[in-house]
Amino acid sequence: MPDRSDTDPGSITRVAGIEVGHFTDPRRPTGCSVVIARAGAVGGVDVRGAAPGTRETDLLEPTHLVDQVHAIVLAGGSAWGLEAATGAVRWLEERGVGLDVGYGRLPLVPAAVLFDLPAGDARIRPDAAAGYAACAAATRGDPAEGNVGAGAGAVVGKVFGLDRAMKGGIGTASITVDGITVGALIACNALGDVIDPDTAQPVAGARTPDGLRLADTRRALLRGEGPCPVLAGSNTTIGVIATDATLTKAQARRLAVAAHDGLARSINPVHTMSDGDTLFTLGTGAAGRTLGMMTLSAMAAEVTARATLRAVRAARSLTTDSGLWLPCAAELAP
């Protein structure tokens, strides 16, 4: 029988209380994606990469005051792209969404960015208007995948140079167990290869010198092939894992930790000095109960791995204005 993850992979919007919107800049491949929880959601975060670009992650610490956030922004454009969160804050405030601080409602919107500047004119990157537009496009429908939103300019497999890399993207997946759903939205711009966790085989990543096959970065490095110099922070996989289970802030943090196991199953190498790998979690509590952290953690890792794989399988090839060819997974044999 076919794997249900292939026949119906689900999506993060299958989680009650979650909406997703993308903005893709038509001037070059870049953009941003927003995951909205209008009623508020318990949030968590875990940063594993050594070169992150983030905003408002400190408020997600379990010992800190604020209990809920209202959206998460994922964006291209490196640190410049963090401005997209400002537009999301404005859009939510206009609709009365946010923490009541007495003088108004303050939307709490953590964010993370990835480095997609090689894909076209680097002076074009997500700004506040882009974040606002992503919110305006948000729906409860299954979000688009591949070369959209935060995945528009994503590239994977840069260990041996950008000229041997491939197109990355954004993907989503969900799992429901006993009426509880966990979903993920992952923008994959990894330094390493993307691996099919069921077969342990590379699906997209660094190519052989002739550009026609996958090099298998792990095996190439272990054979002694030296990596090219890599600009710090020029990679990164970022994402959001959401559930309708009830969570405490401490549990939300632990769920983000567990979700990184899914990145480790689907990216190799991962969490490098040149990646800023960051995963957020949101617990809407809409189900009114939980399955317990053992099952939720297993689900979080699984949907993260599946969404990462879907990010590259949904991607389409790109040739930049400078002539750089970035093939997609569908174009290369393993």
C-alpha positions in Angstrom: 0.0 0.0 0.0 1.2 3.6 -0.6 2.6 5.6 2.3 -0.1 8.0 3.5 2.6 10.7 3.6 2.7 10.4 -0.2 -1.0 10.2 -0.9 -1.9 12.9 1.7 1.1 14.5 3.3 -1.2 16.9 5.2 0.0 20.4 6.1 0.5 22.7 9.1 -2.9 24.3 8.5 -4.5 21.0 9.4 -3.8 22.2 13.0 -6.8 24.0 14.3 -6.2 27.7 14.8 -3.3 28.0 12.3 -3.2 30.0 9.1 -0.4 30.4 6.6 0.4 33.0 4.0 3.3 33.5 1.6 4.7 36.5 -0.2 7.0 35.9 -3.1 8.8 38.9 -4.6 8.3 38.9 -8.4 11.5 40.9 -8.9 13.7 38.0 -7.9 13.3 34.8 -6.0 12.9 35.8 -2.4 10.0 36.1 0.0 8.6 35.4 3.4 6.0 33.2 5.0 3.9 33.8 8.0 2.2 31.3 10.4 -0.6 33.0 12.2 -2.4 32.0 15.4 -4.9 34.7 15.8 -6.2 33.5 19.2 -2.6 33.2 20.5 -0.5 30.1 20.9 2.0 28.9 23.5 5.4 29.3 21.8 8.8 27.7 22.0 12.0 27.8 20.0 15.3 25.9 19.7 18.3 27.3 17.8 20.9 24.7 16.8 22.8 26.4 13.9 25.7 28.5 14.8 24.8 31.5 12.6 21.2 32.4 13.3 19.2 35.5 12.3 16.3 35.8 14.7 13.9 38.3 16.3 12.0 38.0 19.7 13.3 34.6 20.5 14.1 35.6 24.1 10.4 36.0 25.0 9.9 32.3 24.3 12.1 31.2 27.1 10.0 29.1 29.5 10.9 31.3 32.5 10.0 34.5 30.8 6.7 36.4 31.3 4.7 36.2 28.1 2.7 33.0 27.6 1.5 33.3 24.0 2.6 34.6 20.6 0.4 35.5 17.7 2.5 34.7 14.6 5.9 33.5 13.4 7.6 35.0 10.3 10.1 33.0 8.2 11.9 35.1 5.6 14.7 35.2 3.1 17.0 38.2 2.8 19.4 37.3 5.6 19.1 39.8 8.6 17.5 42.4 6.4 14.6 40.1 6.0 13.7 40.4 9.7 12.0 43.6 8.8 9.1 41.4 7.4 8.0 40.8 11.0 7.3 44.5 11.4 4.7 44.3 8.6 3.1 41.2 10.3 2.8 43.1 13.5 1.1 46.0 11.8 -1.4 43.7 10.0 -2.3 41.9 13.2 -2.6 45.1 15.2 -5.1 46.5 12.6 -7.3 43.4 13.2 -7.2 43.6 17.0 -4.9 40.7 17.5 -2.3 40.8 20.2 -1.5 41.0 23.9 -3.6 43.6 25.8 -1.1 46.0 27.3 -3.7 48.5 28.4 -2.9 51.1 25.7 -3.6 48.8 22.8 -3.0 45.2 21.6 0.6 44.3 20.9 1.1 41.4 18.5 4.0 39.2 19.5 5.7 37.9 16.3 9.1 36.1 16.6 10.9 35.6 13.3 13.9 33.8 11.7 15.6 34.4 8.4 17.7 32.4 5.9 20.4 33.6 3.5 19.1 33.6 -0.1 21.1 36.6 -1.4 22.9 34.6 -4.2 19.6 34.1 -6.0 19.4 37.3 -8.0 19.7 41.0 -7.0 20.7 40.9 -3.3 19.4 44.4 -2.8 15.9 43.0 -3.2 14.8 41.4 0.1 11.6 41.0 2.2 10.6 44.2 4.0 7.6 45.3 6.2 5.4 45.5 3.1 6.3 41.8 2.3 5.4 40.7 5.8 2.1 42.6 5.6 1.3 41.0 2.2 2.0 37.5 3.5 -0.4 38.0 6.3 -3.0 39.4 3.9 -2.7 36.2 1.9 -3.0 33.8 4.9 -5.7 31.1 4.8 -6.6 27.8 6.5 -6.0 26.0 3.2 -3.0 23.8 2.5 -0.1 26.2 1.7 1.8 26.2 -1.5 5.2 24.5 -1.5 8.5 24.8 -3.3 9.7 28.1 -4.8 7.4 30.3 -2.8 7.6 32.5 0.3 10.6 31.9 2.5 11.7 29.1 0.1 11.6 31.2 -3.1 15.4 31.7 -3.1 16.5 28.8 -1.0 19.5 26.7 -2.2 20.8 23.4 -0.8 24.0 21.5 -1.0 26.7 24.3 -1.0 29.5 22.3 0.7 31.5 22.1 -2.5 30.6 25.4 -3.9 27.5 27.2 -5.1 28.0 26.0 -8.7 27.4 22.5 -7.5 24.4 23.3 -5.4 20.6 22.7 -6.1 17.4 24.5 -5.5 15.8 24.3 -2.1 12.3 25.4 -1.1 9.6 25.3 1.5 7.5 22.3 2.4 4.8 21.2 4.8 3.4 18.0 6.4 1.2 16.9 9.2 0.3 13.8 11.2 -2.9 13.1 13.3 -2.9 10.6 16.1 -6.0 10.0 18.3 -7.5 13.3 17.2 -4.4 15.4 17.9 -2.5 16.9 15.0 1.1 18.1 14.7 2.2 19.9 11.5 5.3 21.5 10.2 6.3 24.2 7.7 10.0 24.1 6.8 12.0 26.5 4.6 15.1 24.5 3.6 18.3 26.4 2.6 20.7 23.9 4.1 24.5 23.8 3.6 24.2 20.0 3.5 22.2 17.4 1.5 18.6 16.7 2.0 18.0 13.0 2.8 15.0 10.8 2.4 14.7 9.6 6.0 13.0 6.3 4.9 15.8 5.3 2.6 18.8 7.3 4.0 19.6 8.3 0.4 20.3 11.9 -0.7 17.5 13.5 -2.7 19.0 17.0 -3.3 22.3 18.6 -2.4 25.8 18.9 -3.6 26.4 17.6 -7.2 29.4 15.9 -8.7 31.9 18.1 -10.6 30.1 17.4 -13.9 26.9 18.7 -12.3 24.9 15.7 -13.4 24.6 13.5 -10.3 24.4 13.8 -6.5 27.8 13.7 -4.9 26.5 12.4 -1.5 28.2 15.0 0.7 28.6 12.8 3.8 30.5 10.1 1.9 32.5 12.7 -0.1 33.7 14.4 3.1 34.5 11.1 4.7 36.6 10.1 1.7 38.6 13.3 2.3 37.1 15.6 -0.3 37.6 19.1 1.1 34.7 21.5 1.4 34.9 25.0 -0.2 35.2 28.0 2.1 31.7 28.9 3.2 30.5 32.4 4.2 29.2 32.1 7.8 25.4 32.3 8.0 24.9 31.8 4.2 22.7 28.8 4.7 20.0 27.8 7.3 16.9 25.8 7.6 14.0 27.5 9.5 10.5 26.3 10.4 7.5 26.2 12.5 6.0 23.1 14.2 2.4 23.5 15.4 0.0 21.4 17.3 -3.6 21.7 18.6 -2.5 19.8 21.8 -2.4 21.8 25.0 1.2 22.7 25.9 3.0 24.6 28.6 5.9 26.9 27.6 8.4 24.3 28.9 6.7 21.6 26.8 6.7 23.9 23.7 10.5 24.3 24.1 11.0 20.6 24.5 8.9 20.0 21.3 11.2 22.3 19.4 14.2 20.4 20.7 12.6 17.1 19.5 11.7 18.6 16.1 15.4 19.1 15.4 15.7 15.3 15.4 13.7 15.5 12.2 16.2 17.9 10.7 19.0 15.5 11.6 17.2 12.7 9.8 16.6 14.7 6.7 19.7 16.9 6.3 23.4 15.9 6.4 25.5 17.7 7.5 23.1 19.8 9.7 23.5 22.3 12.5 26.8 23.5 11.1 28.8 26.6 11.8 27.5 28.1 8.6 23.8 27.3 9.2 21.4 29.2 11.5 19.0 26.3 11.9 16.0 27.5 14.0 12.7 25.8 14.8 9.7 27.4 16.5 6.8 25.6 18.1 3.2 26.7 18.5 0.6 25.1 20.7 -3.0 26.3 20.0 -4.6 24.1 22.6 -7.7 23.8 20.3 -8.0 20.1 21.0 -8.3 20.8 24.7 -6.1 17.9 25.6 -2.7 16.3 24.9 -1.2 12.9 24.0 1.8 13.3 26.3 5.3 14.5 25.3 6.6 11.1 24.2 4.1 10.8 21.3 4.1 14.5 20.5 7.9 14.5 20.3 7.8 11.6 17.9 5.2 13.3 15.8 7.2 16.6 15.7 10.4 14.9 14.6 8.5 13.0 11.9 6.6 15.9 10.4 9.8 18.0 10.4 11.6 15.3 8.4 8.7 14.9 6.0 8.2 18.7 5.4 12.0 19.1 4.8 11.9 16.4 2.2 8.8 17.9 0.6 10.6 21.3 0.4 13.1 20.0 -2.1 10.7 17.6 -3.9 8.3 20.5 -4.6 11.1 22.9 -5.7 11.6 23.8 -9.3 14.9 24.5 -11.0 16.3 28.1 -11.2 18.8 29.9 -13.5 19.8 33.2 -12.0 20.5 36.4 -13.9 24.3 35.6 -13.6 23.8 32.3 -15.3 24.0 30.1 -12.2 22.0 26.9 -12.8 20.3 25.4 -9.7 18.6 22.1 -10.7 15.7 20.7 -8.7 15.5 17.2 -7.2 13.2 16.0 -10.0 16.0 16.7 -12.6 18.8 14.6 -11.1 19.1 10.9 -10.6 20.4 9.8 -7.2 
